[in-house]
Structure formats: structure tokens, C-alpha cells
Amino acid sequence: MAVSARDKKALLTLLEQAQLVYLLTRLPKKQVLDDPNDVTRLEAGLAAMRAAARDLSAALREKYTAVQWDELAAKPDSPDLLWRRAKRVGPQVLRELRPLLAGEPEAAFMLDPNAETVKKTKEAPRRARPSPASRRRSARR
């Protein structure tokens, strides 16, 4: 689906704010909700996402039903509800709408919640296997 210039601008704004919300939700819930500055950032991020979602065309919103647009549009009334909405909607928006801007240079460095992280594990040192000759010698003893 070709994205119009108006939708592209709104998508970029929406995805930028979704990244901030997503990064805040990667922190422990208690840490974020106990800090008034973090709660304010989370509220501002969701409000900016709400505003950008309103700027998207109705056709785009109807096509991408995996994003819970009604949940994004509703303003949460408590910090706990704010956290739950951010935790659910932030990654969802990034996952579903990021592919629309796949060839755009502005979207080259956007977060991808689906990206696999490669963990480097230390390989256990291998023990040398005894040779057949040494096994025969130890069996004779």
C-alpha cells in the first residue's frame, strides 16, 4: 500500500512517540510509576501518539486493525491504566506500522520490538577424550 505524504508524516510522528513510550515500558513498572517525571513523559508520549493517530487517514486505520486504535484514542484516568495502555499499544504500533516506512531513510534507525537479540554465551571448555590406547593402559592396572 502506497502511503500518502500526509499519512507518512503522521506515521513518522506516531512511530517516534511510540519508540519513547516503548523504551519507558522496558523499565520496571514501579520505577516508572514512582517517578512523577517518568509518568509525565509517558502521558505526553501517549498524548502525542493519540494526536498523530488522529492525523492518519481512516483507510489506513481500517486496514491495520491489529493496532487497537480505540484504546489508543481513550485517555487513561490513572497511572496504572496509563502503564497498561503504554505497555500494550507502544510495541503494537511499532510492530504493525513500522513496515509501512521500510524504504524511508527517516525510519532506518527506528526500534523494532521483534528484533532477535543474540546472546553471546561462553562455551564450556572441552575436555580431551582419552585415546583408545590410554583406556587400554588404565584397564590393565
Sequence and secondary structure as in RCSB ss.txt:
>XXXX:A:sequence
MAVSARDKKALLTLLEQAQLVYLLTRLPKKQVLDDPNDVTRLEAGLAAMRAAARDLSAALREKYTAVQWDELAAK
PDSPDLLWRRAKRVGPQVLRELRPLLAGEPEAAFMLDPNAETVKKTKEAPRRARPSPASRRRSARR
>XXXX:A:secstr
    HHHHHHHHHHHHHHHHHHHHHTS HHHHHH HHHHHHHHHHHHHHHHHHHHS HHHHHH TTS HHHHHS 
 SSHHHHHHHHHHHHHHHHHHHGGGGTT GGGTT   TT                 HHHHHHHHH 
